Structures are given as structure tokens and as C-alpha cells.
Amino acid sequence: MSKNILVDQTVEVLVHAGFIVSERCDIRPRSFDIAARKGNIMLLCKILQNIDGLTEESASEMLLLADCLGGTPLMIGEKTRDQPLEDGVIYMRYKIVALSIQTFFDYFIDDVMPLVSASPGGLYVPVDGNALKKARLESNMSLGSLAGAAGVSRRMVSKYEEEGMHASIDTVLLLEDLLKVELAKPIDILNPAVLKKNTDLQPPSEKESDAAVPIGRVKIISKETPETAAEQEMLTYVSILGYNVKETSHSPFKAISQDEKSVILTGVSKYNPTVIKRAHLMSSISDVLQTESVFLIDGTSKVKSVDSTAFIEKKELVKMSGPEDLIETIEERKVPEKK
């Protein structure tokens, strides 16, 4: 299956499930391919045929953006190394949940949560510790006796009960047979805290061809040019206005700027044809995620806005005295979203 088909299938599932979906990010490098929203649920979806192609840098940026936006990063794929992704199984790459398109469909269309997660040692199931302890006590079994019957240590049974630790599929099936109770705990991929109890997969050997650039509050630039210096200067002005500016390296926008009241997708560049293309994409993402969107222009801009992305020249930015000035200018200039 080609990546384009996989992207189309992902969008089809999301639309069927009632999500609003952004345009596909077709500008490289990119940390995510599409953004989607349904009510309070916001998703940043990365689509790769081989999930081992996700770089640590792209994953870190997806996590950063999801944290700023209050959303969830997900990866939809077809295989890992030379093996197809198993349906109903959750995989992890750099703390990003990865799953097959069928598992994605089952979750969002049929409301069926996966029960199994993959780790280096095999397939594991989150154990419902409360159900296990209750069933053991009702059966008048000690930790030691249950451990002996299941062929695991007493300490492991205690961890299953107290920490909800993952267990192998065979162990869970044996415990369920001994206690006559269901112990497998469904995995909510929108709140996968249970996965943190499991061991993350080792960094894969195959890498996506995205350039690896450290991210954080300010991106580390190996060699500063007049253009990058001007970009940094404008982002500094935004920070001075009262925004927490977190720069990105793998997104259509240069940074995400945030204060207590608003989140702004922030592009920075000289005016050129590529800026228009990026602004269209930023508008689509912004409309879906319900953020603001602005392009800060070093020099003269030929337009005041592109869709819902406002264009603000550097000379205008430096005259602003607070965050309300920036927001008011964005609101005045952007073209209202089409209903």
C-alpha cells in the first residue's frame, strides 16, 4: 500500500468518525501529516508505511505541539521492519502511539479499544490490577499460591495488582482461566497512561529522511545567516510581548506562541511565493485546531492575510506594546473561516 493511499484511508476514517480534517502537510520536513478535531478531541496524525521511519526529532516536536494544543499525537502505519502491524495491537515509537489503519478504524468508528501492546520481548496486555486482586481474594488465594499456579514470581503478581503492570498474553490468559474473570484492560489511545508502565521500543535503525534538528524553546542553529538572525529577532519581539515562544523545525510554521488566552501558529520569513503556500496550510491547520495564525514578514508584505493567516511586517510588530496588540491585528486582518 502506498503512503498516499494510507493517508486517504486515514482521512476517510476521521471524516466518517465526525472529525474536521486539515489539508495534508506537503511541505518538508514535517513532523505530522494532518491535524483533526472533533469537539475537544484534537489529533496530530503522522502517516508512515514503516513506523520505524519516525525520527526522534519529529516525535519530540509532535509531543511538544500536542502539549501546547492539548491534543494527542498518533502514528498510523502499515509495518514495522519487515512485519505488518498486527490489528488490535498498539506499538510505541519515541512515546508516540502507533497503530494499523484497521486498529485506527476499530477505535474511532466501532468504539473498540485495543487490548495488546508490543514491546521488544513480544506482545503484552495491561492487567486490571483491581479486578485481579478482588478475584484472588474472593478465591481465597495468597499471592504466593496464585504466583505458583501461574508460573510467575510473587513479586510479579503484586506488581500486576498494585501497578497494573503489563503481562504476556499467555500469563493473562492463564490468570483469567484460574480466576474465571476478565483481566485484560482496554487501552485508550487518547489517554494511554497505561502504556507508560510498559517498556518503550528501542530506537529503530531506519530513519525518516527529515533533517534532525534539536528543538526546544529556541532552535539551535549551526550557522547563523542574516535571514535566520532576522527571524530570531522577530520571535524575540513576540516573546517580549508576553508569549511563550516555542520554535519548531518540522512544521509548516516557525514557532508556536502561547499565552494564557491564545495559541498562535507563527510563521517568519521574507515575503515570497512559498510563504503564500505555507500560509494556506497554516490557515487550514489553525481553523481545525481553533488557534490563531500569523506570518511575520521581514520586510514588505504584498498582502494583509491569506485565508485566516494574518501577515504582519516587522516594522509593525516592533511598535506593539502587548499581546492584545498582536491578537487585535490578527483578528482585523484574517479572512473569516468559511462555514
SULBELGI-V881709 format. One record per residue. N is the residue number from 0. RES is the residue in one letter. NEAR is the number of other ideal C-beta (glycine too) atoms within 10 Angstrom. D_FIRST is the distance of its C-alpha to the first C-alpha in whole Angstrom. Layout:
n:res:near:d_first
N:RES:NEAR:D_FIRST
N:RES:NEAR:D_FIRST
//
This chain:
n:res:near:d_first
0:M:10:0
1:S:9:4
2:K:14:7
3:N:10:8
4:I:13:7
5:L:19:7
6:V:16:10
7:D:13:11
8:Q:17:11
9:T:24:13
10:V:19:15
11:E:13:16
12:V:21:16
13:L:21:19
14:V:12:21
15:H:11:21
16:A:17:22
17:G:12:25
18:F:22:24
19:I:15:25
20:V:20:22
21:S:24:22
22:E:16:21
23:R:19:18
24:C:24:20
25:D:10:19
26:I:13:22
27:R:10:21
28:P:18:22
29:R:18:21
30:S:27:21
31:F:25:19
32:D:21:17
33:I:23:19
34:A:26:22
35:A:26:23
36:R:19:26
37:K:14:27
38:G:8:31
39:N:7:32
40:I:15:28
41:M:21:26
42:L:25:23
43:L:27:22
44:C:25:18
45:K:26:16
46:I:24:12
47:L:20:11
48:Q:15:8
49:N:17:11
50:I:26:14
51:D:20:16
52:G:19:16
53:L:25:18
54:T:23:21
55:E:14:25
56:E:21:26
57:S:29:23
58:A:21:23
59:S:19:27
60:E:27:27
61:M:26:25
62:L:17:27
63:L:19:30
64:L:27:29
65:A:18:28
66:D:12:32
67:C:17:33
68:L:22:31
69:G:11:32
70:G:21:28
71:T:19:25
72:P:24:23
73:L:24:19
74:M:26:16
75:I:26:13
76:G:25:10
77:E:18:8
78:K:15:10
79:T:20:14
80:R:10:15
81:D:6:14
82:Q:7:14
83:P:10:11
84:L:22:13
85:E:17:15
86:D:15:16
87:G:18:19
88:V:18:19
89:I:27:20
90:Y:23:19
91:M:20:21
92:R:24:21
93:Y:20:24
94:K:15:25
95:I:23:22
96:V:21:21
97:A:25:17
98:L:25:15
99:S:23:12
100:I:20:11
101:Q:14:13
102:T:25:16
103:F:23:16
104:F:20:17
105:D:18:19
106:Y:23:21
107:F:21:21
108:I:13:21
109:D:9:23
110:D:8:25
111:V:13:24
112:M:16:24
113:P:24:23
114:L:18:26
115:V:21:24
116:S:22:23
117:A:18:22
118:S:17:25
119:P:8:26
120:G:8:28
121:G:10:25
122:L:17:25
123:Y:23:27
124:V:24:29
125:P:26:31
126:V:25:34
127:D:21:36
128:G:19:40
129:N:12:42
130:A:17:41
131:L:24:41
132:K:16:45
133:K:14:46
134:A:20:45
135:R:21:47
136:L:11:50
137:E:11:50
138:S:13:50
139:N:7:53
140:M:17:51
141:S:12:51
142:L:17:48
143:G:11:50
144:S:15:50
145:L:21:46
146:A:18:45
147:G:14:47
148:A:15:45
149:A:20:42
150:G:10:42
151:V:18:42
152:S:13:44
153:R:14:46
154:R:10:45
155:M:16:41
156:V:29:42
157:S:15:44
158:K:18:41
159:Y:28:39
160:E:21:42
161:E:12:43
162:E:11:39
163:G:18:37
164:M:18:35
165:H:23:32
166:A:24:33
167:S:15:31
168:I:14:30
169:D:13:32
170:T:20:35
171:V:25:34
172:L:14:34
173:L:16:37
174:L:23:39
175:E:17:38
176:D:11:40
177:L:16:43
178:L:20:43
179:K:9:42
180:V:16:40
181:E:12:36
182:L:20:36
183:A:18:32
184:K:20:32
185:P:14:29
186:I:25:27
187:D:13:27
188:I:20:24
189:L:14:26
190:N:9:29
191:P:20:28
192:A:9:31
193:V:19:31
194:L:22:28
195:K:9:31
196:K:15:33
197:N:19:30
198:T:13:30
199:D:14:27
200:L:17:24
201:Q:8:26
202:P:13:24
203:P:18:21
204:S:7:22
205:E:12:19
206:K:15:19
207:E:22:18
208:S:8:20
209:D:18:21
210:A:11:25
211:A:13:27
212:V:17:30
213:P:11:32
214:I:21:32
215:G:11:35
216:R:10:38
217:V:15:38
218:K:18:36
219:I:10:37
220:I:15:37
221:S:5:38
222:K:5:40
223:E:10:41
224:T:9:42
225:P:8:44
226:E:12:41
227:T:13:39
228:A:11:43
229:A:17:43
230:E:24:40
231:Q:17:41
232:E:15:45
233:M:23:43
234:L:22:41
235:T:12:44
236:Y:18:46
237:V:22:44
238:S:15:44
239:I:14:48
240:L:19:48
241:G:14:47
242:Y:21:43
243:N:15:41
244:V:21:39
245:K:21:36
246:E:25:34
247:T:20:30
248:S:21:29
249:H:25:25
250:S:28:25
251:P:23:26
252:F:25:30
253:K:23:32
254:A:26:34
255:I:23:34
256:S:28:38
257:Q:17:39
258:D:14:42
259:E:7:44
260:K:9:43
261:S:15:40
262:V:21:37
263:I:24:36
264:L:28:33
265:T:26:35
266:G:23:34
267:V:24:36
268:S:19:37
269:K:15:39
270:Y:17:38
271:N:12:36
272:P:7:33
273:T:11:31
274:V:22:32
275:I:15:32
276:K:14:28
277:R:22:28
278:A:27:31
279:H:15:29
280:L:25:26
281:M:28:28
282:S:24:30
283:S:23:27
284:I:25:26
285:S:25:30
286:D:20:30
287:V:20:28
288:L:23:29
289:Q:12:33
290:T:22:34
291:E:19:36
292:S:28:35
293:V:29:37
294:F:27:37
295:L:27:40
296:I:24:41
297:D:20:43
298:G:12:45
299:T:10:45
300:S:19:42
301:K:10:42
302:V:15:41
303:K:13:42
304:S:20:39
305:V:22:35
306:D:19:34
307:S:25:35
308:T:30:35
309:A:27:39
310:F:24:40
311:I:20:43
312:E:16:45
313:K:20:46
314:K:11:49
315:E:15:49
316:L:21:47
317:V:11:50
318:K:9:52
319:M:18:51
320:S:9:53
321:G:11:50
322:P:18:47
323:E:13:48
324:D:14:49
325:L:28:45
326:I:19:44
327:E:12:46
328:T:18:45
329:I:20:42
330:E:11:43
331:E:10:45
332:R:17:43
333:K:21:39
334:V:13:38
335:P:8:38
336:E:13:35
337:K:7:34
338:K:3:34
//
